[in-house]
């Protein structure tokens, strides 16, 4: 993946491709936060220990207690922090609510991933919602929440940040932006105009659905393997199971592929003799080639430009072999059977030599059979 490094590259990317759906959700949330700050006069930000503001906090921002900023309130004008209406949380503490906010942009693209159940996690493997909102202790015994993620903006840990609530006067004294300058991309009018066109403002954020025509066509329980074996707080499909590691894998994942044994491959039987057939290697996947497709297995791929062909077998010590290194299993002295299609003498495998030892040409456009592409019409969920 190519990352934009300069303003010109960012501008070109936005002009050509627009915003990714996850990025649209994040920038819209910050636009809402700026609008709320200008209406109430209270500027809420998530600030790093370096002094920079990493995130604007708006109504949909998530607290450590797992409730939104809109579910918190200030008990008095002089209160330093808002408290929660729905639980015992005594102070709003921002935590990321989307994988993209911690740099894990690939997670929502997994088939079946559930962005709504994903939680920012501690190094113990449990989500922030499984820790006490005030003492930060976990039910598993860890004494303090220590994030296993880093901030997308400053690359510092969650514990290296603080949630700050300021008035416009306090921000001006600190030399920070207020009013219209507090809006996202306010310092670059050209990019802001592309990101927020005239009809898309803070009032339209709630009704904007970036994925309205690209809904997921599969449920979480029919997702890919990475989703099926992960805990729900990692966006996966497994709930109420102990964790096997701090990244969300459960201790007893379901069998994969679904409905089959764990040892069975989703691409069919393994190479080699079949346990029910005495014919040996003739039952392998390599022997399942269409009639007339002579030549080695890789010859078709070579002819199609897909890759190099396999080298010829040395067949040292086999009957009919000259015994010299590099000699083919079919020599000039070996006679082809009547009606032969150019297959080799061992188990029906293609050897690349026809009658008289001449290599049979691969049909144009032929190639070795491989796994079929899955065409499920899947579209990821970002909202």
C-alpha positions in Angstrom: 0.0 0.0 0.0 1.3 3.4 -1.0 1.0 6.1 1.7 0.7 9.8 0.7 3.7 11.7 2.1 3.1 15.2 0.9 0.2 17.6 0.6 0.3 17.3 -3.2 -0.1 13.5 -2.9 -2.9 13.9 -0.4 -4.7 16.4 -2.7 -4.2 14.2 -5.7 -5.5 11.1 -3.9 -8.7 12.9 -2.6 -9.3 14.3 -6.1 -8.9 10.9 -7.8 -10.4 8.5 -5.2 -12.2 10.5 -2.6 -12.3 9.4 1.0 -12.3 5.8 2.2 -15.6 5.0 4.0 -13.8 4.6 7.4 -12.0 7.9 7.0 -15.3 9.6 6.1 -16.8 8.4 9.4 -13.8 9.7 11.3 -13.7 13.1 9.7 -17.4 13.6 10.0 -17.2 12.8 13.7 -14.6 15.5 14.1 -16.7 18.0 12.1 -19.5 17.3 14.6 -17.2 17.8 17.5 -16.1 21.2 16.1 -19.7 22.3 15.6 -20.6 21.3 19.2 -17.6 23.1 20.6 -18.6 26.4 18.8 -22.2 26.0 20.1 -21.4 25.2 23.7 -18.0 27.1 24.1 -16.4 23.9 25.6 -13.6 22.4 23.4 -13.0 18.8 24.2 -9.9 17.2 22.7 -7.7 14.1 23.2 -4.2 15.5 23.8 -0.9 13.7 23.8 2.0 14.1 26.2 3.8 16.0 23.4 1.1 18.8 23.7 -0.6 18.2 20.4 -4.4 17.7 20.0 -4.9 14.2 18.4 -8.7 14.0 18.2 -11.7 16.4 18.6 -14.3 14.9 20.9 -17.9 15.1 19.7 -21.2 13.6 20.7 -20.4 10.1 19.3 -17.0 9.8 20.9 -16.6 6.8 23.2 -15.6 7.0 26.8 -13.6 4.3 28.7 -16.9 3.3 30.3 -18.2 2.4 26.8 -20.8 5.2 26.8 -20.8 8.1 24.4 -19.9 11.7 25.1 -23.5 12.6 24.6 -24.4 10.4 27.6 -22.2 12.5 29.9 -22.9 15.8 31.5 -21.2 18.5 33.6 -22.7 18.7 37.1 -21.8 22.4 37.4 -20.2 25.1 35.2 -17.0 24.7 37.2 -16.8 20.9 37.0 -13.5 19.9 35.2 -15.0 16.7 33.7 -18.4 15.4 32.7 -19.8 12.4 34.5 -21.8 9.6 33.0 -25.6 9.4 33.2 -25.7 5.6 32.6 -23.0 4.2 34.9 -20.6 5.0 37.8 -18.0 6.7 35.5 -16.8 9.9 37.3 -15.0 11.5 34.3 -15.2 11.1 30.5 -12.0 9.5 29.2 -11.7 9.2 25.4 -10.9 5.8 23.8 -10.7 5.0 20.1 -13.9 3.4 18.8 -12.8 2.3 15.3 -9.8 0.2 14.2 -8.8 3.0 11.8 -8.1 5.3 14.8 -5.3 3.1 15.9 -3.9 2.4 12.4 -5.6 -1.0 11.9 -7.3 0.1 8.7 -7.3 -3.4 7.2 -9.6 -5.0 9.9 -12.9 -3.6 8.5 -12.1 -5.0 5.1 -12.2 -8.5 6.4 -15.2 -10.5 5.3 -17.7 -10.5 8.1 -15.8 -8.1 10.4 -18.1 -6.3 12.9 -16.9 -2.8 13.5 -19.6 -2.3 16.2 -18.3 -4.9 18.5 -14.6 -4.0 18.1 -13.0 -2.6 21.3 -9.7 -0.9 22.0 -7.9 -3.5 24.2 -5.5 -3.7 27.0 -2.3 -5.8 26.9 -4.1 -8.4 28.9 -6.3 -9.0 25.8 -9.6 -7.6 27.2 -11.4 -4.6 25.9 -11.6 -1.3 27.8 -15.3 -2.1 28.6 -14.1 -5.1 30.7 -12.1 -2.8 33.0 -13.4 -0.7 35.8 -14.2 2.8 34.5 -12.6 4.5 37.5 -9.9 2.3 38.9 -9.0 0.9 35.4 -8.5 -2.6 36.9 -9.5 -5.6 34.8 -11.5 -8.6 36.0 -8.7 -10.9 34.9 -6.4 -9.4 37.6 -4.3 -6.8 35.7 -3.9 -3.8 37.9 -4.1 -1.1 35.3 -5.2 -0.7 31.7 -2.2 -0.7 29.4 -3.1 -0.3 25.7 -1.9 -2.7 23.1 -2.4 -0.1 20.4 -0.9 3.3 19.5 -2.5 6.6 18.4 -2.8 7.1 14.7 -1.7 10.8 14.9 1.3 10.8 17.3 2.1 7.1 17.6 2.0 7.2 21.4 0.1 4.9 23.7 -3.4 5.5 25.2 -1.9 6.1 28.6 0.3 8.9 27.1 -2.8 11.0 26.4 -5.3 12.9 28.5 -8.9 14.1 27.8 -9.0 17.9 28.1 -12.0 20.2 28.3 -11.2 23.9 27.7 -13.0 27.2 27.1 -12.2 29.4 24.1 -10.4 31.8 26.4 -8.1 29.1 27.7 -7.3 27.8 24.2 -6.5 31.3 23.0 -4.1 31.9 25.9 -2.4 28.6 25.0 -2.2 29.6 21.3 -4.6 27.0 20.0 -7.3 27.3 17.4 -10.9 28.2 18.2 -14.1 28.9 16.3 -14.0 28.2 12.6 -10.2 27.5 12.8 -11.1 24.6 15.0 -12.8 22.7 12.2 -11.0 19.8 10.5 -8.7 20.9 7.6 -9.4 24.6 8.4 -5.8 25.4 7.5 -6.1 24.0 3.9 -9.2 25.4 2.1 -8.5 23.4 -1.1 -8.6 19.9 0.6 -11.4 20.9 2.9 -13.6 21.9 0.0 -13.0 18.4 -1.5 -13.6 16.6 1.7 -16.6 18.7 2.8 -18.4 19.9 -0.4 -21.1 22.5 -0.1 -24.0 20.1 0.5 -22.1 18.1 3.1 -21.8 20.0 6.4 -22.0 19.2 10.1 -25.8 19.2 9.9 -25.7 16.4 7.3 -23.3 14.1 9.2 -26.0 12.1 10.9 -27.9 11.3 7.7 -24.8 10.6 5.6 -24.3 6.9 5.0 -21.0 6.3 3.1 -21.8 2.6 2.7 -25.5 2.8 1.9 -25.0 1.1 -1.5 -22.2 -1.2 -0.3 -23.7 -3.2 2.5 -22.1 -6.4 3.5 -23.8 -9.4 1.9 -22.6 -11.9 4.6 -23.1 -12.1 8.3 -20.4 -12.3 10.9 -20.9 -16.1 11.4 -20.2 -16.6 7.7 -17.0 -14.5 7.7 -13.5 -15.4 6.7 -11.3 -17.5 9.0 -9.6 -14.5 10.6 -13.1 -13.4 11.7 -14.5 -16.8 12.7 -11.7 -17.6 15.2 -11.6 -14.1 16.8 -13.5 -12.8 19.8 -16.3 -10.4 19.4 -14.4 -7.5 21.0 -11.9 -7.9 18.1 -14.7 -7.7 15.5 -15.0 -11.5 15.3 -17.8 -14.0 15.6 -16.9 -15.8 18.9 -18.4 -14.7 22.2 -18.2 -16.0 25.7 -14.9 -17.8 25.3 -11.5 -17.2 27.1 -8.8 -15.6 25.0 -5.8 -17.4 23.8 -3.7 -14.3 23.2 -3.9 -10.5 23.6 -4.9 -9.9 20.0 -8.3 -11.5 20.3 -7.9 -15.2 19.2 -10.1 -17.4 21.4 -8.9 -20.5 23.2 -11.3 -22.9 21.4 -11.9 -21.7 17.9 -14.6 -23.4 15.8 -13.5 -26.0 13.2 -12.4 -24.6 9.9 -13.7 -24.8 7.2 -17.2 -24.7 8.7 -18.9 -28.0 8.6 -15.7 -29.9 8.0 -12.9 -31.3 10.1 -10.0 -29.1 11.1 -7.6 -31.5 9.4 -9.5 -31.5 6.1 -8.2 -29.0 3.5 -10.8 -26.7 1.8 -9.1 -27.4 -1.5 -9.7 -31.1 -1.5 -7.5 -34.1 -0.6 -3.8 -33.7 -0.1 -1.3 -34.8 -2.8 -0.4 -38.5 -2.7 -2.1 -41.9 -2.7 -5.8 -42.0 -1.8 -6.5 -44.2 1.2 -9.4 -46.0 -0.7 -7.6 -46.3 -4.1 -4.7 -48.8 -4.8 -3.7 -46.9 -7.8 -1.2 -44.7 -5.9 -0.4 -41.3 -7.2 -2.9 -41.5 -10.0 -5.6 -40.3 -7.6 -3.8 -37.1 -6.8 -4.9 -33.6 -7.8 -2.0 -33.5 -10.3 -3.6 -36.2 -12.4 -6.9 -34.4 -12.8 -6.1 -32.7 -16.0 -8.3 -32.3 -19.1 -7.7 -34.8 -21.9 -5.1 -33.7 -24.5 -3.4 -31.3 -22.0 0.0 -33.0 -22.4 3.3 -31.7 -21.0 4.4 -31.1 -17.5 2.1 -29.5 -15.0 4.0 -26.2 -15.2 4.2 -26.2 -19.0 0.8 -24.8 -19.4 1.6 -22.0 -17.0 4.8 -21.3 -18.9 2.9 -21.1 -22.1 0.3 -18.8 -20.6 3.0 -16.6 -19.1 2.0 -17.4 -15.6 5.4 -18.6 -14.4 8.3 -21.0 -15.1 7.7 -24.6 -15.8 9.0 -27.3 -13.4 12.3 -28.9 -14.3 12.2 -32.4 -15.9 12.4 -35.3 -13.4 15.7 -37.2 -13.2 13.9 -40.5 -12.4 17.2 -42.0 -11.2 16.9 -45.8 -10.7 13.4 -46.1 -12.3 12.7 -48.8 -14.9 13.3 -47.4 -18.3 15.5 -44.6 -17.0 19.1 -44.2 -18.3 20.3 -43.6 -14.8 22.1 -40.5 -15.8 21.3 -37.3 -13.9 18.9 -35.1 -15.8 17.6 -37.9 -18.0 13.9 -38.1 -18.7 11.7 -41.0 -17.5 10.6 -41.6 -21.1 13.6 -42.3 -23.4 13.9 -43.0 -27.1 13.8 -46.7 -26.3 10.5 -46.6 -24.6 7.6 -47.3 -26.9 4.3 -45.5 -26.4 1.2 -47.6 -26.0 -1.4 -47.4 -28.7 -3.8 -44.6 -28.2 -1.5 -42.8 -25.8 -2.2 -39.1 -25.3 1.3 -38.3 -24.3 0.9 -39.0 -20.6 3.9 -40.5 -18.7 4.0 -44.2 -17.7 3.9 -43.7 -14.0 0.4 -43.4 -12.5 -1.0 -41.4 -15.4 1.1 -38.4 -14.5 2.1 -36.0 -17.3 5.8 -36.2 -17.8 6.2 -33.8 -20.7 7.5 -36.5 -23.2 5.4 -38.1 -25.9 6.2 -41.0 -28.2 9.8 -41.1 -29.2 10.9 -38.9 -26.3 9.7 -35.6 -28.0 8.1 -33.1 -25.7 4.4 -32.6 -26.6 3.5 -29.0 -27.0 1.1 -27.5 -24.5 -2.2 -26.3 -26.0 -2.4 -22.5 -26.3 -4.1 -20.8 -23.4 -4.0 -23.9 -21.2 -2.7 -23.8 -17.6 -2.6 -25.9 -14.6 -5.8 -26.1 -12.6 -5.8 -24.1 -9.4 -8.2 -22.9 -6.7 -11.2 -21.0 -8.0 -11.7 -17.4 -7.1 -14.5 -16.8 -4.6 -17.1 -14.4 -6.1 -19.3 -13.7 -3.2 -20.0 -10.1 -4.0 -18.8 -9.1 -0.5 -18.6 -5.4 0.4 -17.1 -4.4 3.8 -19.1 -2.6 6.5 -17.8 0.7 7.7 -20.8 2.2 9.5 
